[in-house]
Amino acid sequence: MTNIAVFGTGYLGATHAACMAELGHEVLGVDVDKAKLAKLEAGEVPFYEPGLEEVLRRNVDAGRLRFTSSYEEAAAFADAHFIGVGTPQKKGEYAADLRYVDEVVETLAPLLTSPAVIFGKSTVPVGTAARLTKRLRVLAPAGGLVELAWNPEFLREGFAVQDTLRPDRLVLGVDRETAGRAENLAREIYAQLLANEIPFIVTDLATAELVKTSANAFLATKISFINAMAEVCEAAGADVTMLAEAIGHDERIGRRFLNAGIGFGGGCLPKDIRAFMARAGELGADQALTFLREVDAINMRRRVRMVESARDVLGGSLIGARVAVLGAAFKPNSDDVRDSPALNIAGQLQLQGASVTVYDPKAIENSRALFPTLNYAPSAEHACSGADLTLVLTEWTEFRDLDPDVLGNVVRTRTIIDGRNCLDRERWMERGWSFYGVGTPGASRFESSR
C-alpha cells in the first residue's frame, strides 16, 4: 500500500482521499480550511454526494484516512501527492484561475527532500504541467527525484464514488524525457482497478491535460446541440424527445446527453469550456474552438427562453404572479448550485416581478446563501401552495414521482412547465394540468407574444 497526500478537500479532493483509503492506502487529506478539516475528521462530508459519507466514515474509523493543515507533515508522510484543488474561472475573464494549484506546488516542493511523485488531478489548461515541472526542478531539494504527472479526474456529481472506484478509464500523463517512478507508482496505487481491467492510458503531459477539457467540450456541445434542436422543434411544432430518440439509435451519435432542457451548469462544464477557449487563444489556435462560443451562447439562451416561456404562459407579465420552482441544484443527486440554470431562472423570474418560492431536496442551504431574497419551502407541496405556475427545473426522482392530484389540490392554477422533459406529460394532462415541455408540441405557444 502507498502513503498518499491529497491537497484540497473540496468535492474532488475529499472524494479522492476517501476512495484511495477505501482501496487500502494510508491517506492524509491536506487543506488550509480548518473548519472543513474538523468536519471531515468527524466523518462529515461538507457537501452532498451519495455514498461518500459512508466511505469517509469507514476509513476515518479504520485509521487509514486522516486530515491536516500541515504541508510539512504531508511532505514527510507521503510518496504520492495528489493535487485536487479548484481551478475556478477568473473574475471578468474566461481563463482559469490557477492560483490554488500554483500555491500547492510552491509550498510543497521546497519540502520534498526525497523521491516523490506529484499527481495533478485538477482540471487545468494545457501547458500547466510542463510549467509546473520546471518550477519543481527549481524548488525541490530532491531535484530530479521529484516527478510531476497528470492524472485527470472524470467525476460526475452524484456518481463520484462510483467514478473513482469503478472508472471507465484511467489516464496518466508523464514527462517522456524524465519519467521514471510516476507510471509504476500510479500502477501500484490503482492496482485493484487495473486488476478489474479498467483501461489505463499513458500519454504525454499535454495530452492528459487535454483529455478532460476535450471531453467536457464534447459533452457541452452535445447538450447545446439538442437544445438548439429544441428551439427548431418549438418553431416547427415537432417533438424534440422523439427526435432525440430517433437519432440516438444511430451508434455514431448515441442517446446519452441528448436531453433537451434548460442547459448545463455546475462547477465544471461552463468554466472548463471557457478556459479551453481562452487557452486556445493564447496558443494561437483560437479559430479551432470558435464553435464553443456558440455552444456557450445556446446554453445561456436556454435560461432566458425559460423565463420568457413562463411570462408568456402567464399572459405576458410576471408581475404579481406566484411561481413555484422545483429544483435549485444544477443536477439531481447534488447540492451544487454553482452556475445553476434552475437557480438563475428563479432569480430572473423574481427580478421581473414574480413572487418565487423554491424547493430542492438538498440544495436549499446553498441556494439561500447565493439568493437570499428568494422564498424557500421545506417541500414541493409547500412551494406550490397558491402557485399560478409551477416549474420543474431539476430532474430529481422526487419530482418525477410527484402526484398531479396532490399538487393540484394546493396550487391556484394547474399549469406546469417541465424544464427538463422529465415528467409523464399524458399523466399530468389527464389530471387537468396545462402542460408545457421543452421542444415538444405545445411549446410553440410560448412564441405567441414575440
ABEGO torsion letter per residue (X at the ends): XBBBBBBEABAAAAAAAAAAAAAGBBBBBBBABAAAAAAAAAGBBABBBBGAAAAAAAAAAAGABBBBABAAAAAAABABBBBABBBBBBBGBABBBAAAAAAAAAAAAAABABBBBBBBABBBBBGAAAAAAAAAAAABAAEAABBBBBBBBABBBGAAAAAAABBABBBBBBBAAABBAAAAAAAAAAAAAAAAGBBBBBBBAAAAAAAAAAAAAAAAAAAAAAAAAAAAAAAAGBBAAAAAAAAAABAAAEABGABBBAEBBEAAAAAAAAAAAAAAAAAGAAAAAAAAAAAAAAAAAAAAAAAAAAAAAAGGBABGBBBBBBEABABBGBABABGBAAAAAAAAAAAAGBBBBBBBAAAAAAAAAABAABBBBABAAAAABGBABBBBABBBAAAAABBAAAAAAABABBBBBBAAGABBAAAAAAAGBBBBBBGBBGAAAAAAAX
